[in-house]
């Protein structure tokens, strides 16, 4: 059977000149931090250096989230505006962004050490100022296995099935806390806890014209696995998909069964027995196959 031809320029307005516009904007770097007195001064200094490299008006805001140590005092001494926020990643983000005055807001974690040049702030913000992005998420070069299991076993199979347009926008580390967006893309409401990062992605997926991953260099931060977080993110992602008609309400119970099976697959990893890359690849294949069976 002959198929009708498809116009290769369908929907594309061909123009001879650049149509994107560079932005003249101020930048706020917001650093959510919970008991990060050992690292916060360096993160503030690198953020200030990043603003200098951009050559734009800016500020560094540390949102000290329920800190019981000297994070707030150390941050002030390093030159940051400090907001005393309540406990919770989402609480820290809401209060930090609300206190910031910039036209563009950039998030940097309070415990990250980044080894690339330029530093994270210009890396994330310059595409926005250049007009080629409205929001960015860092695609980090070095990744510990724990979030990679999250990516291959849970997020990529599920999001790729119910929100396939999201995956190419967020790169291989959508869990990253290093991100930036124009002011109008920051929501007033966010979950109080760590699901705020995923909630931001879902919000930007619907509202940003150009949400793009930005390739990043080596980095490190303390590894703090959050075993309860994946179940919370599963619930958030499925509720979002149901609300938008991507998943039928009747399929939720089957998805919950799949999630439990995917969790068991991830738990099979043993450092002394498995090659991480081979395990991740196999995990993705097995988890996706089980998801497809579940949704038949």
C-alpha positions in Angstrom: 0.0 0.0 0.0 1.4 3.4 -1.0 1.8 5.9 1.9 1.1 9.6 1.4 4.2 11.8 1.3 5.2 13.8 4.3 6.4 17.4 3.8 9.8 17.5 5.5 9.3 21.2 6.3 5.8 20.6 7.8 5.2 23.2 10.5 8.5 24.9 10.0 8.6 28.6 9.2 11.8 28.9 7.1 13.5 32.3 7.7 16.8 33.8 6.7 17.6 35.5 10.0 17.9 34.6 13.7 14.5 34.7 15.3 15.5 34.0 18.9 16.2 37.0 21.1 18.9 37.4 23.7 17.8 38.5 27.1 19.0 41.3 29.3 18.3 40.0 32.7 19.3 40.0 36.3 20.2 36.6 37.9 19.5 35.2 41.3 21.3 32.1 42.4 19.3 30.2 45.1 21.1 27.7 47.2 18.9 25.4 49.3 21.0 24.1 52.2 20.4 22.0 55.2 23.3 21.8 57.7 25.9 22.5 55.0 28.4 24.6 57.0 31.3 22.6 55.6 30.6 23.4 52.0 28.4 26.4 51.8 31.2 29.0 51.7 32.7 27.4 48.6 29.4 27.0 46.8 28.6 30.7 47.5 32.0 31.8 46.3 31.7 29.7 43.1 28.2 31.1 42.5 29.4 34.7 42.9 32.3 33.9 40.5 29.7 32.6 38.0 27.7 35.8 38.2 30.9 37.8 37.6 31.7 35.6 34.5 28.2 36.3 33.2 28.7 40.0 33.7 25.1 40.6 34.7 23.5 42.1 37.9 22.9 39.3 40.4 22.7 38.0 43.9 23.3 34.8 45.8 20.5 33.7 48.1 21.0 30.8 50.6 17.8 29.3 51.8 18.9 27.8 55.1 16.4 25.0 55.7 15.9 24.0 59.3 19.6 24.3 60.0 21.0 23.3 63.4 24.6 24.2 62.5 26.4 27.4 61.3 25.3 27.2 57.7 23.4 30.6 57.9 26.3 32.5 59.5 28.9 31.0 57.2 26.8 31.9 54.1 26.4 35.5 55.3 30.1 35.8 55.9 30.7 34.5 52.3 28.5 37.3 50.9 25.1 35.6 50.5 21.7 36.9 51.4 20.3 34.3 53.8 16.7 33.3 54.2 15.8 31.2 57.3 13.5 28.6 55.8 11.5 25.7 57.2 12.5 22.1 56.9 12.1 20.4 53.5 13.7 20.8 50.0 10.5 22.2 48.6 10.0 24.6 51.5 13.6 25.9 51.0 13.0 26.3 47.2 9.7 28.2 47.7 11.1 30.6 50.3 14.4 31.1 48.5 12.8 31.9 45.2 10.3 34.2 46.8 13.1 36.1 48.4 15.1 36.4 45.2 14.7 39.4 42.9 16.3 38.1 39.7 14.6 37.8 36.3 16.3 34.4 36.0 16.6 32.1 39.0 19.3 29.4 39.1 19.4 26.6 41.7 22.6 25.1 43.0 22.8 22.6 45.8 24.5 23.7 49.0 26.7 20.6 49.1 28.0 20.2 45.5 31.6 20.5 44.4 31.7 21.1 40.7 35.1 20.7 38.9 34.2 22.1 35.4 35.0 25.4 33.9 32.9 27.6 33.6 31.2 27.0 36.9 27.6 25.8 37.1 25.9 29.2 37.2 27.0 30.4 33.8 26.7 26.9 32.4 23.0 26.8 33.3 22.1 30.5 32.8 24.0 31.5 29.6 21.6 29.5 27.3 18.7 31.4 28.9 20.4 34.7 28.4 21.3 33.8 24.8 17.6 33.1 24.1 18.0 29.4 23.2 16.4 28.1 26.4 13.7 29.2 28.9 14.7 26.5 31.4 17.8 24.3 31.8 18.7 21.1 33.8 22.2 20.0 34.2 23.1 16.7 32.5 25.9 15.6 34.9 28.9 13.7 33.5 29.7 11.6 36.6 26.7 9.8 38.2 26.6 7.6 41.3 24.7 4.3 40.8 21.9 5.0 43.2 20.2 7.7 41.0 21.1 5.8 37.9 19.0 2.9 39.1 16.2 5.4 39.7 16.6 6.5 36.1 16.8 3.1 34.4 14.5 1.2 36.6 11.8 3.7 37.2 11.9 7.1 35.7 12.8 6.5 32.1 10.4 3.5 31.6 7.4 5.3 33.2 8.0 8.9 32.0 9.0 7.6 28.6 5.6 5.8 28.4 3.2 8.3 29.9 5.1 11.6 29.2 7.4 10.7 26.2 7.9 14.4 25.3 9.7 15.0 28.7 12.6 12.6 28.3 14.6 14.5 25.6 14.1 17.8 27.5 15.7 16.7 30.7 18.7 14.6 29.7 20.2 11.7 31.6 20.1 13.2 35.1 16.6 14.7 35.5 16.9 14.3 39.3 19.7 16.9 39.3 19.1 19.9 41.6 21.2 22.1 39.4 18.8 24.0 37.1 17.6 27.4 36.0 14.6 29.1 34.5 13.1 32.5 33.8 11.1 34.0 36.6 7.7 33.3 35.2 8.3 29.6 35.1 8.7 29.3 38.9 5.5 28.0 40.5 4.1 29.5 43.7 3.3 26.0 45.0 5.7 23.1 45.4 5.6 19.9 47.5 7.4 20.5 50.8 9.9 17.6 50.4 12.3 16.3 47.8 9.6 15.6 45.3 9.8 19.3 44.6 12.5 18.6 42.0 10.2 16.3 40.0 7.3 18.7 40.4 9.4 21.5 38.9 10.2 19.3 35.9 6.5 18.5 35.3 5.6 22.2 35.6 8.3 23.2 33.2 7.4 20.4 30.8 4.0 22.0 30.3 5.0 25.7 30.3 8.5 26.1 29.0 8.8 26.6 25.3 12.4 25.4 25.4 13.4 23.2 28.4 16.8 21.8 27.6 19.5 19.7 29.3 23.0 21.3 29.6 26.0 19.0 29.5 28.1 19.3 32.6 31.5 18.1 33.9 32.7 16.1 36.9 31.2 16.8 40.3 30.7 15.2 43.7 28.5 15.6 46.7 27.7 13.5 49.8 25.7 10.4 48.9 22.5 10.4 50.9 20.1 7.7 49.6 16.5 8.5 50.2 14.7 5.1 49.9 11.3 6.5 50.5 11.6 9.2 47.7 11.1 6.9 44.7 7.7 5.8 45.9 6.7 9.4 46.5 7.9 10.4 43.0 6.0 7.4 41.5 2.8 8.7 43.1 3.4 12.2 41.9 4.2 11.2 38.3 1.2 8.8 38.1 -1.2 11.4 39.6 0.1 14.0 37.1 -0.4 11.5 34.2 -3.9 10.6 35.3 -4.9 14.3 35.7 -3.8 15.0 32.1 -5.5 11.9 30.6 -2.2 10.1 29.8 -3.2 7.2 32.1 -6.7 5.8 32.8 -7.6 5.8 36.5 -8.3 2.1 36.2 -4.6 1.4 35.3 -3.2 2.8 38.5 -3.4 -0.4 40.4 -1.5 -2.2 37.6 1.1 0.5 37.6 1.6 0.1 41.4 2.3 -3.6 40.8 4.8 -2.7 38.1 6.5 -0.3 40.5 6.9 -3.0 43.1 8.4 -5.3 40.5 10.8 -2.6 39.2 11.9 -1.9 42.8 12.8 -5.6 43.2 14.8 -5.5 39.9 16.8 -2.6 41.2 17.4 -4.4 44.5 19.1 -7.2 42.7 22.3 -5.1 42.1 25.3 -6.3 44.0 28.5 -4.2 43.6 30.8 -7.3 43.9 28.9 -9.2 41.2 27.5 -6.8 38.6 29.1 -4.4 36.1 27.2 -1.1 36.7 26.8 -0.2 33.1 25.7 -3.7 32.0 23.3 -3.9 35.0 21.7 -0.5 34.1 21.2 -1.4 30.5 19.6 -4.8 31.4 17.5 -3.1 34.2 16.1 -0.6 31.7 15.1 -3.4 29.2 13.5 -5.6 31.9 11.7 -2.8 33.7 10.3 -1.5 30.4 9.2 -4.9 29.3 7.3 -5.5 32.5 5.7 -2.0 32.2 4.4 -2.9 28.7 3.1 -6.2 29.9 1.3 -4.4 32.8 -0.4 -1.9 30.5 -1.7 -4.4 27.9 
